[in-house]
Amino acid sequence: MEEEKPWALVSELGGDHGYLEELADIVKRHFQLVGYSELLRNPALHGPKIQALFIWKYFPAAEPSLLRLLPSLKVVASGGVGVDHLDVPFINGLGVKVANTPGVVSDASADLAMGLLLASARKILDGHRIAVDPNTIHIPQSFMGVEVTGSTLGIVGMGEIGYKIAQRSKGFEMKILYHNRTRRSADDEQAVGAAYCRSLDDLLRRSDFVAIVVKLTSDTTGLIGRRELSLMKPTATLVNISRGQVVDQDALVEALQSGRIRAAALDVTHPEPLPRDHPLLGLPNALITPHIGINTYDTARRIVEKMVENAVAAVKGLPVPNEVKLQ
């Protein structure tokens, strides 16, 4: 019966910022839903009955002002792997569990990383603009990209997503270097032909493409700054699919403007979106997408299914499959 289903808070249903209908239907099989704006209109009515908070694309933000309205809350179920947008200790201190959705985002994220790398290297967007420009009469002979096959890819952060990028780059006969807190097994390295770089500086100096795939932590904030960019080859491209705060954006603008590095291909910035007058947006050698690493229908469906699985377990008092437990 519908009235027996527990209540959950979501961003909105439909519209530009809400759940697609097919995704909302997955949640509705197990929960009755309240939209964020509906909650704010009548918090006294809706707040006390909400047991699960579903966070999609960082919204609704699990801020103290919101959590105080939800005295019956049992779980914050966030879509995606990163939890840098959540104050996990604070939420746990309220007696509320936190869960994420590892695993299901890896393929789509790795696909996008390779797409950004290829699009930047071969100037695909520039080529499209030339091809559709009504004033185009001939293709400039100077319109050249850089070779991907046989080049060296340095992967910073060889977790599941980083490893899947390595698997894909092997198909392009790329030489693969990686830097990680812990070295992968010999079998993992051999399977993709990856060589471990104990030093990040060494990886930066040797790579034609540098892919940033780390989690955002206090240690990785500002990981790539002026000094690191100065170590890269002037022909190198920086690809970032992690978080915008991992890269010093002012330093990146300088490096791109001065030719210190060839190009940057970014799925993440800080903030998102960037102010419309931000200098990164006007650089011809900066390719930017709006944090769409997980934006495929299949991946979105798998994420929501895992969010629901986590939330149902928490509401029933069962072990939460993907509970986040900070070490």
VOPAGU-2260 file (C-alpha; in pm, 1 decimal, decimal comma):
REM VOPAGU-2260
SITE   aa  ch    i         X         Y         Z
SITE  MET   A    0       0,0       0,0       0,0
SITE  GLU   A    1     120,6     349,8     -88,8
SITE  GLU   A    2      57,8     489,1     258,9
SITE  GLU   A    3     282,5     218,2     408,7
SITE  LYS   A    4     588,1     323,7     211,4
SITE  PRO   A    5     838,6     538,7     400,4
SITE  TRP   A    6     887,6     900,0     299,0
SITE  ALA   A    7    1193,9    1037,0     122,6
SITE  LEU   A    8    1310,4    1384,9      30,2
SITE  VAL   A    9    1433,6    1449,1    -323,8
SITE  SER   A   10    1537,5    1762,9    -510,7
SITE  GLU   A   11    1240,5    1791,8    -742,4
SITE  LEU   A   12    1047,6    1576,5    -983,2
SITE  GLY   A   13    1086,0    1674,5   -1347,8
SITE  GLY   A   14    1211,5    2003,3   -1483,7
SITE  ASP   A   15    1573,4    2097,9   -1543,7
SITE  HIS   A   16    1680,1    2025,4   -1185,9
SITE  GLY   A   17    1455,1    1733,8   -1094,8
SITE  TYR   A   18    1458,6    1361,1   -1146,5
SITE  LEU   A   19    1375,8    1225,4   -1490,6
SITE  GLU   A   20    1045,2    1039,7   -1483,9
SITE  GLU   A   21    1203,6     698,4   -1537,5
SITE  LEU   A   22    1444,9     760,8   -1248,0
SITE  ALA   A   23    1174,2     890,6   -1016,7
SITE  ASP   A   24     971,9     576,1   -1086,7
SITE  ILE   A   25    1255,3     363,7    -944,4
SITE  VAL   A   26    1244,2     557,2    -617,2
SITE  LYS   A   27     863,6     557,0    -605,2
SITE  ARG   A   28     855,8     177,3    -595,4
SITE  HIS   A   29     987,8     194,8    -240,5
SITE  PHE   A   30     922,7     548,4    -111,6
SITE  GLN   A   31     667,0     824,0    -107,3
SITE  LEU   A   32     840,1    1139,1    -226,0
SITE  VAL   A   33     850,0    1498,0    -111,6
SITE  GLY   A   34    1021,6    1759,8    -326,8
SITE  TYR   A   35    1256,7    2010,4    -166,6
SITE  SER   A   36    1043,0    2313,2    -247,7
SITE  GLU   A   37     735,4    2132,8    -112,2
SITE  LEU   A   38     920,1    2067,0     213,7
SITE  LEU   A   39    1015,8    2432,2     249,0
SITE  ARG   A   40     656,4    2541,5     194,9
SITE  ASN   A   41     537,9    2328,5     485,2
SITE  PRO   A   42     828,5    2189,8     692,0
SITE  ALA   A   43     610,0    2114,8     991,7
SITE  LEU   A   44     393,2    1880,6     782,3
SITE  HIS   A   45     659,0    1703,4     579,3
SITE  GLY   A   46     981,0    1721,2     784,5
SITE  PRO   A   47     897,6    1477,9    1067,2
SITE  LYS   A   48     796,4    1193,4     834,1
SITE  ILE   A   49    1104,0    1193,3     607,3
SITE  GLN   A   50    1337,1     900,2     673,6
SITE  ALA   A   51    1562,5     917,0     367,1
SITE  LEU   A   52    1733,2    1205,3     189,6
SITE  PHE   A   53    1831,7    1138,4    -171,8
SITE  ILE   A   54    2107,0    1366,6    -300,6
SITE  TRP   A   55    2140,9    1390,9    -678,6
SITE  LYS   A   56    2399,0    1623,6    -832,9
SITE  TYR   A   57    2472,9    1765,1    -484,2
SITE  PHE   A   58    2111,7    1867,7    -424,9
SITE  PRO   A   59    1940,8    1903,5    -183,4
SITE  ALA   A   60    2252,5    2001,8       9,2
SITE  ALA   A   61    2272,2    1819,0     343,0
SITE  GLU   A   62    2329,6    2134,7     542,7
SITE  PRO   A   63    2250,8    2162,8     914,3
SITE  SER   A   64    1958,2    2396,4     842,3
SITE  LEU   A   65    1794,3    2123,6     633,2
SITE  LEU   A   66    1883,7    1832,4     857,5
SITE  ARG   A   67    1727,9    2008,9    1155,0
SITE  LEU   A   68    1393,9    1988,7     973,3
SITE  LEU   A   69    1420,1    1608,5     945,8
SITE  PRO   A   70    1408,7    1458,6    1297,2
SITE  SER   A   71    1320,3    1109,5    1169,4
SITE  LEU   A   72    1597,5    1095,4     910,2
SITE  LYS   A   73    1785,6     764,2     897,9
SITE  VAL   A   74    2001,6     790,3     586,4
SITE  VAL   A   75    2155,2    1035,0     341,9
SITE  ALA   A   76    2183,0     844,0      13,1
SITE  SER   A   77    2410,2    1028,6    -227,7
SITE  GLY   A   78    2448,8     949,6    -596,1
SITE  GLY   A   79    2808,3     903,9    -713,3
SITE  VAL   A   80    3131,5     815,2    -539,2
SITE  GLY   A   81    3260,7    1143,7    -397,2
SITE  VAL   A   82    3142,3    1256,1     -55,0
SITE  ASP   A   83    3339,9    1580,4     -35,9
SITE  HIS   A   84    3005,7    1766,5     -39,0
SITE  LEU   A   85    2895,7    1590,4     281,4
SITE  ASP   A   86    3003,1    1649,0     640,1
SITE  VAL   A   87    2996,7    1280,0     720,4
SITE  PRO   A   88    3103,4    1306,1    1086,9
SITE  PHE   A   89    2836,1    1569,2    1152,4
SITE  ILE   A   90    2566,2    1364,9     980,6
SITE  ASN   A   91    2670,7    1047,9    1163,6
SITE  GLY   A   92    2662,0    1246,6    1487,5
SITE  LEU   A   93    2290,7    1294,0    1429,8
SITE  GLY   A   94    2248,8     917,5    1417,5
SITE  VAL   A   95    2210,1     925,0    1039,5
SITE  LYS   A   96    2395,4     692,4     803,0
SITE  VAL   A   97    2562,9     812,4     483,1
SITE  ALA   A   98    2583,4     602,6     166,6
SITE  ASN   A   99    2724,9     652,9    -181,0
SITE  THR   A  100    2721,0     450,6    -504,5
SITE  PRO   A  101    3069,0     321,4    -591,3
SITE  GLY   A  102    3130,3      98,8    -890,4
SITE  VAL   A  103    2838,7     200,0   -1107,2
SITE  VAL   A  104    2989,9     533,6   -1215,7
SITE  SER   A  105    3329,2     402,5   -1325,3
SITE  ASP   A  106    3266,0     306,0   -1686,7
SITE  ALA   A  107    3083,5     625,1   -1782,4
SITE  SER   A  108    3345,5     840,1   -1608,2
SITE  ALA   A  109    3632,6     660,2   -1781,8
SITE  ASP   A  110    3453,8     690,8   -2117,2
SITE  LEU   A  111    3423,0    1065,6   -2072,4
SITE  ALA   A  112    3788,3    1100,2   -1974,6
SITE  MET   A  113    3890,3     934,0   -2298,9
SITE  GLY   A  114    3638,5    1142,3   -2489,7
SITE  LEU   A  115    3784,8    1464,1   -2349,4
SITE  LEU   A  116    4137,5    1345,8   -2424,0
SITE  LEU   A  117    4052,3    1258,9   -2784,3
SITE  ALA   A  118    3842,9    1570,0   -2845,4
SITE  SER   A  119    4121,8    1795,8   -2719,5
SITE  ALA   A  120    4403,2    1611,8   -2897,3
SITE  ARG   A  121    4228,0    1605,3   -3234,8
SITE  LYS   A  122    4052,4    1941,9   -3197,1
SITE  ILE   A  123    3716,4    1783,0   -3267,0
SITE  LEU   A  124    3504,3    2078,7   -3152,4
SITE  ASP   A  125    3714,4    2322,0   -3354,9
SITE  GLY   A  126    3675,3    2092,6   -3653,9
SITE  HIS   A  127    3299,9    2085,9   -3608,4
SITE  ARG   A  128    3285,8    2465,1   -3602,0
SITE  ILE   A  129    3487,8    2487,4   -3922,4
SITE  ALA   A  130    3271,9    2223,0   -4089,9
SITE  VAL   A  131    2940,6    2397,3   -4014,3
SITE  ASP   A  132    3060,5    2757,0   -4056,5
SITE  PRO   A  133    2870,3    2905,6   -4354,9
SITE  ASN   A  134    3185,5    3098,3   -4447,0
SITE  THR   A  135    3405,2    2789,2   -4472,8
SITE  ILE   A  136    3536,3    2740,9   -4825,7
SITE  HIS   A  137    3838,5    2522,9   -4755,5
SITE  ILE   A  138    3995,8    2347,4   -4460,1
SITE  PRO   A  139    4313,5    2520,4   -4338,3
SITE  GLN   A  140    4619,3    2300,1   -4382,6
SITE  SER   A  141    4744,1    2429,5   -4048,2
SITE  PHE   A  142    4450,4    2269,1   -3867,5
SITE  MET   A  143    4644,5    1996,1   -3689,0
SITE  GLY   A  144    4601,8    1803,1   -3368,2
SITE  VAL   A  145    4839,1    1578,9   -3178,8
SITE  GLU   A  146    4883,4    1203,5   -3193,7
SITE  VAL   A  147    4712,8     988,6   -2933,1
SITE  THR   A  148    4828,4     644,1   -3044,9
SITE  GLY   A  149    5165,9     564,6   -2895,7
SITE  SER   A  150    5169,7     869,6   -2667,3
SITE  THR   A  151    5227,3     856,9   -2291,6
SITE  LEU   A  152    4934,1     887,8   -2053,4
SITE  GLY   A  153    4997,4     966,7   -1687,4
SITE  ILE   A  154    4710,4     875,3   -1457,1
SITE  VAL   A  155    4703,9    1047,8   -1118,7
SITE  GLY   A  156    4480,7     832,8    -899,5
SITE  MET   A  157    4466,1     467,4   -1004,5
SITE  GLY   A  158    4146,4     363,7    -831,6
SITE  GLU   A  159    3863,7     193,7   -1016,6
SITE  ILE   A  160    3800,6     482,8   -1256,0
SITE  GLY   A  161    4169,6     542,7   -1316,3
SITE  TYR   A  162    4220,3     175,6   -1391,2
SITE  LYS   A  163    3933,5     173,1   -1638,6
SITE  ILE   A  164    4092,4     470,6   -1814,4
SITE  ALA   A  165    4411,6     265,6   -1838,0
SITE  GLN   A  166    4215,5     -24,3   -1988,5
SITE  ARG   A  167    4071,6     204,2   -2254,3
SITE  SER   A  168    4401,4     375,8   -2330,8
SITE  LYS   A  169    4566,2      39,1   -2389,5
SITE  GLY   A  170    4349,1      11,3   -2699,3
SITE  PHE   A  171    4523,2     324,0   -2829,2
SITE  GLU   A  172    4863,5     163,8   -2766,8
SITE  MET   A  173    4942,9     437,3   -2516,0
SITE  LYS   A  174    5228,8     405,4   -2271,0
SITE  ILE   A  175    5069,0     421,2   -1926,9
SITE  LEU   A  176    5224,9     571,7   -1617,1
SITE  TYR   A  177    5039,6     608,3   -1289,6
SITE  HIS   A  178    5083,5     767,1    -949,6
SITE  ASN   A  179    4878,4     645,0    -656,5
SITE  ARG   A  180    4895,9     634,7    -278,1
SITE  THR   A  181    4933,3     257,5    -299,5
SITE  ARG   A  182    5083,7      62,8    -584,5
SITE  ARG   A  183    4853,8    -171,3    -777,8
SITE  SER   A  184    4935,3    -541,7    -789,5
SITE  ALA   A  185    5181,6    -672,3   -1046,1
SITE  ASP   A  186    4893,9    -849,9   -1220,0
SITE  ASP   A  187    4694,1    -525,4   -1244,7
SITE  GLU   A  188    4994,2    -341,5   -1386,6
SITE  GLN   A  189    5072,6    -614,4   -1636,2
SITE  ALA   A  190    4711,4    -637,8   -1756,6
SITE  VAL   A  191    4716,9    -278,0   -1882,7
SITE  GLY   A  192    5090,5    -231,6   -1928,6
SITE  ALA   A  193    5109,6      35,9   -1659,1
SITE  ALA   A  194    5428,3     153,6   -1491,4
SITE  TYR   A  195    5419,9     292,4   -1137,5
SITE  CYS   A  196    5566,3     637,2   -1068,4
SITE  ARG   A  197    5646,8     681,2    -701,7
SITE  SER   A  198    5697,2    1052,1    -770,7
SITE  LEU   A  199    5418,0    1269,1    -910,1
SITE  ASP   A  200    5684,6    1503,2   -1047,6
SITE  ASP   A  201    5831,1    1219,1   -1252,7
SITE  LEU   A  202    5492,9    1136,6   -1401,7
SITE  LEU   A  203    5426,6    1500,8   -1492,1
SITE  ARG   A  204    5761,8    1536,8   -1668,2
SITE  ARG   A  205    5716,7    1222,6   -1879,2
SITE  SER   A  206    5349,6    1236,9   -1980,6
SITE  ASP   A  207    5190,7    1369,9   -2299,4
SITE  PHE   A  208    4849,7    1355,4   -2134,5
SITE  VAL   A  209    4788,5    1380,2   -1758,7
SITE  ALA   A  210    4453,8    1251,5   -1630,4
SITE  ILE   A  211    4349,9    1361,5   -1280,9
SITE  VAL   A  212    4126,2    1099,2   -1119,4
SITE  VAL   A  213    4173,8    1150,3    -744,3
SITE  LYS   A  214    3915,2    1202,8    -472,9
SITE  LEU   A  215    3895,4    1552,1    -328,2
SITE  THR   A  216    4054,2    1553,7      15,9
SITE  SER   A  217    4263,1    1797,0     216,2
SITE  ASP   A  218    4568,7    1629,7      62,2
SITE  THR   A  219    4451,9    1659,3    -298,0
SITE  THR   A  220    4311,5    2013,0    -284,0
SITE  GLY   A  221    4546,0    2222,3    -498,9
SITE  LEU   A  222    4741,9    1910,3    -595,7
SITE  ILE   A  223    4812,6    2056,8    -939,9
SITE  GLY   A  224    4943,5    2410,8    -900,7
SITE  ARG   A  225    5195,7    2637,4   -1069,4
SITE  ARG   A  226    5493,9    2422,3    -979,6
SITE  GLU   A  227    5331,4    2103,6   -1105,1
SITE  LEU   A  228    5214,2    2265,5   -1428,5
SITE  SER   A  229    5565,5    2397,8   -1485,9
SITE  LEU   A  230    5695,4    2039,7   -1480,9
SITE  MET   A  231    5469,3    1926,6   -1763,1
SITE  LYS   A  232    5577,2    1917,5   -2125,3
SITE  PRO   A  233    5478,6    2227,7   -2326,9
SITE  THR   A  234    5304,2    1981,1   -2562,1
SITE  ALA   A  235    5109,4    1814,8   -2278,5
SITE  THR   A  236    4736,6    1817,3   -2209,2
SITE  LEU   A  237    4576,9    1815,1   -1863,5
SITE  VAL   A  238    4253,7    1614,7   -1832,0
SITE  ASN   A  239    4058,0    1659,1   -1508,0
SITE  ILE   A  240    3751,3    1449,8   -1422,3
SITE  SER   A  241    3797,5    1455,8   -1043,0
SITE  ARG   A  242    3703,0    1786,6    -878,5
SITE  GLY   A  243    3775,9    2143,5    -977,0
SITE  GLN   A  244    3949,5    2220,3    -647,3
SITE  VAL   A  245    4223,9    1966,5    -723,7
SITE  VAL   A  246    4368,4    2209,7    -979,4
SITE  ASP   A  247    4470,6    2569,8    -909,0
SITE  GLN   A  248    4254,7    2734,6   -1174,5
SITE  ASP   A  249    4444,6    3065,4   -1172,7
SITE  ALA   A  250    4766,9    2875,9   -1234,2
SITE  LEU   A  251    4597,8    2673,7   -1506,8
SITE  VAL   A  252    4479,7    2989,5   -1684,2
SITE  GLU   A  253    4835,3    3124,3   -1676,7
SITE  ALA   A  254    4977,8    2797,8   -1807,9
SITE  LEU   A  255    4730,9    2786,5   -2095,6
SITE  GLN   A  256    4770,1    3151,6   -2186,5
SITE  SER   A  257    5149,2    3137,2   -2182,5
SITE  GLY   A  258    5179,4    2807,4   -2367,0
SITE  ARG   A  259    5335,4    2642,9   -2061,8
SITE  ILE   A  260    5111,9    2345,3   -2149,1
SITE  ARG   A  261    4932,7    2275,3   -2475,5
SITE  ALA   A  262    4574,8    2233,4   -2354,8
SITE  ALA   A  263    4332,3    2137,7   -2080,0
SITE  ALA   A  264    4018,8    1924,3   -2104,0
SITE  LEU   A  265    3798,7    1957,8   -1797,0
SITE  ASP   A  266    3474,1    1799,5   -1684,8
SITE  VAL   A  267    3503,0    1974,6   -1348,7
SITE  THR   A  268    3566,3    2330,7   -1237,5
SITE  HIS   A  269    3520,2    2535,6    -922,6
SITE  PRO   A  270    3257,7    2662,6    -895,1
SITE  GLU   A  271    3019,7    2484,6   -1130,7
SITE  PRO   A  272    2925,7    2647,8   -1351,6
SITE  LEU   A  273    3204,3    2903,0   -1371,7
SITE  PRO   A  274    3111,1    3272,5   -1373,4
SITE  ARG   A  275    3035,7    3366,1   -1730,9
SITE  ASP   A  276    3329,9    3605,4   -1740,7
SITE  HIS   A  277    3584,1    3354,0   -1608,3
SITE  PRO   A  278    3900,8    3358,6   -1822,8
SITE  LEU   A  279    3898,0    2979,9   -1867,8
SITE  LEU   A  280    3581,6    3011,0   -2075,1
SITE  GLY   A  281    3751,8    3227,8   -2334,8
SITE  LEU   A  282    4063,3    3019,7   -2392,9
SITE  PRO   A  283    4078,1    2833,4   -2724,4
SITE  ASN   A  284    4292,5    2558,6   -2570,4
SITE  ALA   A  285    4051,9    2485,7   -2284,5
SITE  LEU   A  286    3777,4    2229,0   -2348,6
SITE  ILE   A  287    3514,3    2226,2   -2071,9
SITE  THR   A  288    3210,1    2006,4   -2015,2
SITE  PRO   A  289    2960,2    2067,2   -1729,7
SITE  HIS   A  290    3042,7    1773,8   -1497,9
SITE  ILE   A  291    2870,5    1510,7   -1710,0
SITE  GLY   A  292    3091,8    1213,6   -1626,0
SITE  ILE   A  293    2795,2    1005,1   -1506,6
SITE  ASN   A  294    2538,3    1146,3   -1747,0
SITE  THR   A  295    2420,1     842,5   -1937,1
SITE  TYR   A  296    2077,6     686,8   -1897,8
SITE  ASP   A  297    2215,3     345,7   -1801,3
SITE  THR   A  298    2455,5     485,7   -1543,7
SITE  ALA   A  299    2194,6     719,5   -1395,2
SITE  ARG   A  300    1953,9     427,8   -1360,1
SITE  ARG   A  301    2215,9     212,0   -1187,4
SITE  ILE   A  302    2306,0     498,1    -952,7
SITE  VAL   A  303    1944,4     553,8    -847,3
SITE  GLU   A  304    1890,5     180,5    -800,6
SITE  LYS   A  305    2191,2     166,7    -568,1
SITE  MET   A  306    2075,1     479,2    -382,0
SITE  VAL   A  307    1739,4     313,5    -324,0
SITE  GLU   A  308    1903,5     -12,8    -214,9
SITE  ASN   A  309    2108,8     174,7      43,4
SITE  ALA   A  310    1813,1     378,8     167,3
SITE  VAL   A  311    1578,4      81,6     197,7
SITE  ALA   A  312    1835,9    -105,0     406,0
SITE  ALA   A  313    1886,9     191,8     638,4
SITE  VAL   A  314    1515,8     248,9     689,6
SITE  LYS   A  315    1467,3    -121,5     772,3
SITE  GLY   A  316    1757,9    -116,1    1016,7
SITE  LEU   A  317    1965,6    -353,7     801,7
SITE  PRO   A  318    2335,7    -319,1     710,4
SITE  VAL   A  319    2373,0     -52,5     441,7
SITE  PRO   A  320    2557,8    -200,8     141,3
SITE  ASN   A  321    2753,4     114,3      56,4
SITE  GLU   A  322    2769,7     293,8     386,3
SITE  VAL   A  323    3044,2     556,2     398,3
SITE  LYS   A  324    3268,9     506,6     698,3
SITE  LEU   A  325    3548,7     757,8     719,3
SITE  GLN   A  326    3874,4     616,4     848,1
